[in-house]
Amino acid sequence: MKTARLQTPRRPGKKPSNNRPKDPVGVYCRVRPLTAGDDACCVEVISNTTIQLHPPDGIKVNRNGEFKEMQYSFKEVFGAYTTQKELFNVVAQPLVEDLIHGKNGLLFTYGVTGSGKTHTMTGSPGDGGLLPRCLDMIFCSIGPFQAKRYIFKPDDKNAMEVQNEVDALLERQKRDCQPTATPKAMSSRQRMDPEFADMITVPEHCKAEGVDEDSVYSLFVSYVEIYNNYLYDLLEEVSQDPIKPKWNSNATPVRDVEFIAPQSKNLREDSNHNMYVSGCTEVEVKSTEEAFEVFWKGQKKRRIANTTLNRESSRSHSVFIIKLAQAPLDADGDNVLQAKDQTTVSQLSLVDLAGSERTTRTRAEGSRLREAGNINQSLMTLRTCIEVLRENQMYGTNKMVPYRDSKLTHLFKNYFDGEGKVRMIVCVNPKADDYEETLLVMRFAEMTQEVEIARPIDRPICGFTPGRRYRNQAFKEELTRKLELRGGPIDGDLTFTELFLQSFAPLPSVEITDASDEHTLPRLIECLEQRQRARHLATEEVKKSVNALRGMLQDWDSNFSVKENYIQDQTEKMIEKDRIINGQKSEADRLEKKIRTLEYKIEILQKTANIYEDDKRTLQHELDERDQKLHREVSDKRRLEQRMHGVVTDTKMKWEKECERRVQAKQLEMQNKLWVKDEKLKQLKAIVAETRTERPEKPERIPRARDQKVHVRSASPPAVPNAPPVRLRHRRSRSAGGERWVDHKPIGNVEIDTVLQPHIPNAITVAVPNEKALAKCDKYILTHQELASDGEIQTKLIKGEVFKTRGGGQCVQFTDVEKLKQESPVGPRKRRSSPIAPPRDDTTESEWTDVETRCSVAVEMKAGSNFGPGYQHHAQPKRRKP
């Protein structure tokens, strides 16, 4: 008989998911108990749907340094004392029921390393996890309806072939002859591996409701891992070639030879755009023990390592695939129907994701560091795909989801496209050291709950009469019972005629011993007549039944025609309503898309408005600060004005008094000068009169300045009677103090040979003033040279005080000016009209006046004047040459 090839997907074609109802991804949270060495806890279960995270000491969430407690909601939260059965009943049991009813499912555990993901999936001795409980529920539900081995045969293209019983028998005999054949089902618990014997002990057996009793089932399992973004088959049988090394249970060579890595597998896409692992081993199992033994065989090959955070840390993502093939029985309820469109293959994937980890905490190096990087990269790709799906659904965008960036997301692409339900269990370790990693896991879980997955399409309904399996069994049992009553069962299949003949009474003996036997023939004739009458009666009954059946069929035909017409009318109405509904759906989809677009725009505008509000508050705050600063400056300015007004008033009064004093001094000086001129005039008149009366004599030689050893100062003129003496102001130079000075002498200064030279102790001499020198001193002096009106070099010593500014720098306020000037003491010689001059021992008044006039130059500076703090010249101004 020709085998029928059955494809894995149930849908006839690719349909858009917009026309199908959607369900959000079910996200559950499980909190593991604290270990004995951990005291600080950062996770608190608030209710059966909410948990709260408490930041530990030393971690500040807000920028202002305050601690912030955050709450996260899930579909359901399981505390530290939740049993595996309670978790299975809520999370995994609905997925197993959907699997038996022909729908796909995906269940994966997510969390940081050491949070209990593998324990949740596998369990512990005496308390099995989700995987053994799923297997137990499946076999408890389909146990009486399992097909014989090799009735369903998987091929290499993600399809399933249905064989008849003869081909299946030959396949079984062929596999039994091979030495590497799949082990048969175990008949007793003594043959089980003691490592996992206690894990599959499930005292509370579950059974799915609504199992189709008129179908046959067969279960296939496969086990793969994703290691460093490569797919490996954990159930692949190694070669028994004696040249190549054999492998032990830990996937390492037995002999001391070079390690041979297993061959990686590739992902393929079948004709219906479903992803599968090409060349993956699929093992048909018939019991929970056999299925878990296959799982345990692959679990020993899985890559685990000892890290700082976990003694047995998974270094790869493991995927255990349970594939259930089911096909209905034929109309007689005896053989499997080999119709392609009536066979269903459903799949349940149990994924144990490797934990995300930070290398700074695990201190991974070498290959462990590379493994951690690939694990984190694949989890990041999963998070990116979830983000893009969420954005496409919430805002109506059509961004491409990057499934191909990782083997993990590429393998389960069909589930997120609407091929089954998706459930995620977030495992949380409440210790304070994992707070930052747990916070990232919570954010990912919160985002995943917002993604919606389209509901899978129901499988096609078989048109055969339900209950045909049990009717066929009842008929066989009744037939067997009657045959046993008749003398035992007969071999082979009996027709209706043979059964009818066997229901007659046996023929009497027809052996005639003598010619006078008158009883044998009459008994034979009587028996035949009875059979003839029974045959006639049976024929009449058959005719009546045929007529009644014919009438019944005619009535059914007429009723069927009426109902067919009615159904046709209703179908036309339904088509019209479907057209209207489709139009309304398209309009609703358009409006919904428009609403999403508007919501997206509103959200963007809201964010923009929030940003503007924040900027407005910031600018308002700055404006208030500047207003306050301005008010302070205005008040400071007013106080300064009041203070300066007082200082100006005091200075004005002081200068008024000084001016009065100077005017009085000037008047006294002018009076003295007038008296001196009068005296000179009198002397001049006396000289003129004496010259006229007396004979001039030869003038004596005036001694030179170098011959005069004793210098006699010219006598001062006599004081004016009844006039107060002029007290000339004398002040000591401020540079003679003990302060620290900055002596600023520019490079272009000319050295002068004056007797008086400025001498400043404790001075720092610089050519250009700098901040470093000014910071060390509190006084400043600048040597400035310029050309005077008479052609001589005049040196000015400009002095000031050094103050520190608020900005941290220095400023100089000039307070005084000193002048150094060199002049010729004797003017140019003039010829006298009279060669004879009277000798005089004393100096004339003109010489005294000239010397006094040259030497009575003083400079005085005080704070407040434009030229300096103050300036006064006590000598007579000289006439300049025209």
Rosetta blueprint (number, residue, H / E / L):
1 M L
2 K L
3 T L
4 A E
5 R E
6 L E
7 Q E
8 T L
9 P L
10 R L
11 R L
12 P L
13 G L
14 K L
15 K L
16 P L
17 S H
18 N H
19 N H
20 R L
21 P L
22 K E
23 D E
24 P E
25 V L
26 G E
27 V E
28 Y E
29 C E
30 R E
31 V E
32 R L
33 P L
34 L L
35 T L
36 A L
37 G L
38 D L
39 D L
40 A L
41 C E
42 C L
43 V E
44 E E
45 V E
46 I L
47 S L
48 N L
49 T L
50 T E
51 I E
52 Q E
53 L E
54 H L
55 P L
56 P L
57 D L
58 G L
59 I L
60 K L
61 V L
62 N L
63 R L
64 N L
65 G L
66 E L
67 F L
68 K L
69 E L
70 M E
71 Q E
72 Y E
73 S E
74 F L
75 K L
76 E E
77 V E
78 F E
79 G L
80 A L
81 Y L
82 T L
83 T L
84 Q H
85 K H
86 E H
87 L H
88 F H
89 N H
90 V H
91 V H
92 A H
93 Q H
94 P H
95 L H
96 V H
97 E H
98 D H
99 L H
100 I H
101 H L
102 G L
103 K L
104 N E
105 G E
106 L E
107 L E
108 F E
109 T E
110 Y E
111 G E
112 V E
113 T L
114 G L
115 S L
116 G L
117 K H
118 T H
119 H H
120 T H
121 M H
122 T H
123 G E
124 S E
125 P L
126 G L
127 D E
128 G E
129 G L
130 L H
131 L H
132 P H
133 R H
134 C H
135 L H
136 D H
137 M H
138 I H
139 F H
140 C H
141 S H
142 I H
143 G H
144 P H
145 F H
146 Q E
147 A L
148 K L
149 R L
150 Y L
151 I L
152 F E
153 K E
154 P E
155 D L
156 D L
157 K L
158 N L
159 A E
160 M E
161 E E
162 V E
163 Q L
164 N L
165 E H
166 V H
167 D H
168 A H
169 L H
170 L H
171 E H
172 R H
173 Q H
174 K H
175 R H
176 D H
177 C H
178 Q L
179 P L
180 T L
181 A L
182 T L
183 P L
184 K L
185 A L
186 M L
187 S L
188 S L
189 R H
190 Q H
191 R H
192 M L
193 D L
194 P L
195 E L
196 F L
197 A L
198 D L
199 M L
200 I L
201 T L
202 V L
203 P L
204 E L
205 H L
206 C L
207 K L
208 A L
209 E L
210 G L
211 V L
212 D L
213 E L
214 D L
215 S E
216 V E
217 Y E
218 S E
219 L E
220 F E
221 V E
222 S E
223 Y E
224 V E
225 E E
226 I E
227 Y E
228 N L
229 N L
230 Y E
231 L E
232 Y E
233 D E
234 L L
235 L L
236 E L
237 E L
238 V L
239 S L
240 Q L
241 D L
242 P L
243 I L
244 K L
245 P L
246 K L
247 W E
248 N L
249 S L
250 N L
251 A L
252 T L
253 P E
254 V L
255 R L
256 D L
257 V L
258 E L
259 F L
260 I L
261 A L
262 P L
263 Q L
264 S E
265 K E
266 N L
267 L E
268 R E
269 E E
270 D L
271 S L
272 N L
273 H L
274 N L
275 M E
276 Y E
277 V E
278 S L
279 G L
280 C L
281 T L
282 E L
283 V E
284 E E
285 V E
286 K L
287 S L
288 T H
289 E H
290 E H
291 A H
292 F H
293 E H
294 V H
295 F H
296 W H
297 K H
298 G H
299 Q H
300 K L
301 K L
302 R L
303 R L
304 I E
305 A E
306 N L
307 T L
308 T L
309 L L
310 N L
311 R L
312 E L
313 S E
314 S E
315 R L
316 S L
317 H E
318 S E
319 V E
320 F E
321 I E
322 I E
323 K E
324 L E
325 A E
326 Q E
327 A E
328 P E
329 L E
330 D L
331 A L
332 D L
333 G L
334 D L
335 N L
336 V E
337 L L
338 Q L
339 A L
340 K H
341 D H
342 Q H
343 T L
344 T E
345 V E
346 S E
347 Q E
348 L E
349 S E
350 L E
351 V E
352 D E
353 L L
354 A L
355 G L
356 S E
357 E L
358 R L
359 T H
360 T H
361 R H
362 T H
363 R L
364 A L
365 E L
366 G L
367 S H
368 R H
369 L H
370 R H
371 E H
372 A H
373 G H
374 N H
375 I H
376 N H
377 Q H
378 S H
379 L H
380 M H
381 T H
382 L H
383 R H
384 T H
385 C H
386 I H
387 E H
388 V H
389 L H
390 R H
391 E H
392 N H
393 Q H
394 M H
395 Y H
396 G L
397 T L
398 N L
399 K L
400 M L
401 V L
402 P L
403 Y H
404 R H
405 D H
406 S L
407 K H
408 L H
409 T H
410 H H
411 L H
412 F L
413 K H
414 N H
415 Y H
416 F H
417 D H
418 G H
419 E H
420 G E
421 K E
422 V E
423 R E
424 M E
425 I E
426 V E
427 C E
428 V E
429 N L
430 P L
431 K E
432 A H
433 D H
434 D H
435 Y H
436 E H
437 E H
438 T H
439 L H
440 L H
441 V H
442 M H
443 R H
444 F H
445 A H
446 E H
447 M H
448 T H
449 Q L
450 E L
451 V L
452 E E
453 I E
454 A E
455 R L
456 P L
457 I L
458 D L
459 R L
460 P L
461 I L
462 C L
463 G L
464 F L
465 T L
466 P L
467 G L
468 R H
469 R H
470 Y H
471 R H
472 N H
473 Q H
474 A H
475 F H
476 K H
477 E H
478 E H
479 L H
480 T H
481 R H
482 K H
483 L H
484 E H
485 L H
486 R H
487 G L
488 G L
489 P L
490 I L
491 D L
492 G L
493 D L
494 L L
495 T L
496 F H
497 T H
498 E H
499 L H
500 F H
501 L H
502 Q H
503 S L
504 F L
505 A L
506 P L
507 L L
508 P L
509 S L
510 V L
511 E L
512 I L
513 T L
514 D L
515 A L
516 S L
517 D L
518 E L
519 H L
520 T H
521 L H
522 P H
523 R H
524 L H
525 I H
526 E H
527 C H
528 L H
529 E H
530 Q H
531 R H
532 Q H
533 R H
534 A H
535 R H
536 H H
537 L H
538 A H
539 T H
540 E H
541 E H
542 V H
543 K H
544 K H
545 S H
546 V H
547 N H
548 A H
549 L H
550 R H
551 G H
552 M H
553 L H
554 Q H
555 D H
556 W H
557 D H
558 S H
559 N H
560 F H
561 S H
562 V H
563 K H
564 E H
565 N H
566 Y H
567 I H
568 Q H
569 D H
570 Q H
571 T H
572 E H
573 K H
574 M H
575 I H
576 E H
577 K H
578 D H
579 R H
580 I H
581 I H
582 N H
583 G H
584 Q H
585 K H
586 S H
587 E H
588 A H
589 D H
590 R H
591 L H
592 E H
593 K H
594 K H
595 I H
596 R H
597 T H
598 L H
599 E H
600 Y H
601 K H
602 I H
603 E H
604 I H
605 L H
606 Q H
607 K H
608 T H
609 A H
610 N H
611 I H
612 Y H
613 E H
614 D H
615 D H
616 K H
617 R H
618 T H
619 L H
620 Q H
621 H H
622 E H
623 L H
624 D H
625 E H
626 R H
627 D H
628 Q H
629 K H
630 L H
631 H H
632 R H
633 E H
634 V H
635 S H
636 D H
637 K H
638 R H
639 R H
640 L H
641 E H
642 Q H
643 R H
644 M H
645 H H
646 G H
647 V H
648 V H
649 T H
650 D H
651 T H
652 K H
653 M H
654 K H
655 W H
656 E H
657 K H
658 E H
659 C H
660 E H
661 R H
662 R H
663 V H
664 Q H
665 A H
666 K H
667 Q H
668 L H
669 E H
670 M H
671 Q H
672 N H
673 K H
674 L H
675 W H
676 V H
677 K H
678 D H
679 E H
680 K H
681 L H
682 K H
683 Q H
684 L H
685 K H
686 A H
687 I H
688 V H
689 A H
690 E H
691 T H
692 R H
693 T H
694 E L
695 R L
696 P L
697 E L
698 K L
699 P L
700 E L
701 R L
702 I L
703 P L
704 R L
705 A L
706 R L
707 D L
708 Q L
709 K L
710 V L
711 H L
712 V L
713 R L
714 S L
715 A L
716 S L
717 P L
718 P L
719 A L
720 V L
721 P L
722 N L
723 A L
724 P L
725 P L
726 V L
727 R L
728 L L
729 R L
730 H L
731 R L
732 R L
733 S L
734 R H
735 S H
736 A H
737 G L
738 G L
739 E L
740 R L
741 W E
742 V E
743 D E
744 H E
745 K L
746 P L
747 I L
748 G L
749 N L
750 V L
751 E L
752 I L
753 D L
754 T L
755 V L
756 L L
757 Q L
758 P L
759 H L
760 I L
761 P L
762 N L
763 A E
764 I E
765 T E
766 V E
767 A L
768 V L
769 P L
770 N L
771 E H
772 K H
773 A H
774 L H
775 A H
776 K H
777 C L
778 D L
779 K E
780 Y E
781 I E
782 L E
783 T E
784 H E
785 Q E
786 E E
787 L E
788 A L
789 S L
790 D L
791 G L
792 E L
793 I E
794 Q E
795 T E
796 K E
797 L E
798 I E
799 K E
800 G E
801 E E
802 V E
803 F E
804 K E
805 T L
806 R L
807 G L
808 G L
809 G L
810 Q E
811 C E
812 V E
813 Q E
814 F E
815 T E
816 D E
817 V E
818 E E
819 K E
820 L E
821 K E
822 Q L
823 E L
824 S L
825 P L
826 V L
827 G L
828 P L
829 R L
830 K L
831 R L
832 R L
833 S L
834 S L
835 P L
836 I L
837 A L
838 P L
839 P L
840 R L
841 D L
842 D L
843 T L
844 T L
845 E H
846 S H
847 E H
848 W H
849 T H
850 D H
851 V H
852 E H
853 T H
854 R H
855 C H
856 S L
857 V L
858 A L
859 V L
860 E L
861 M L
862 K L
863 A L
864 G L
865 S L
866 N L
867 F L
868 G L
869 P L
870 G L
871 Y L
872 Q L
873 H L
874 H L
875 A L
876 Q L
877 P L
878 K L
879 R L
880 R L
881 K L
882 P L
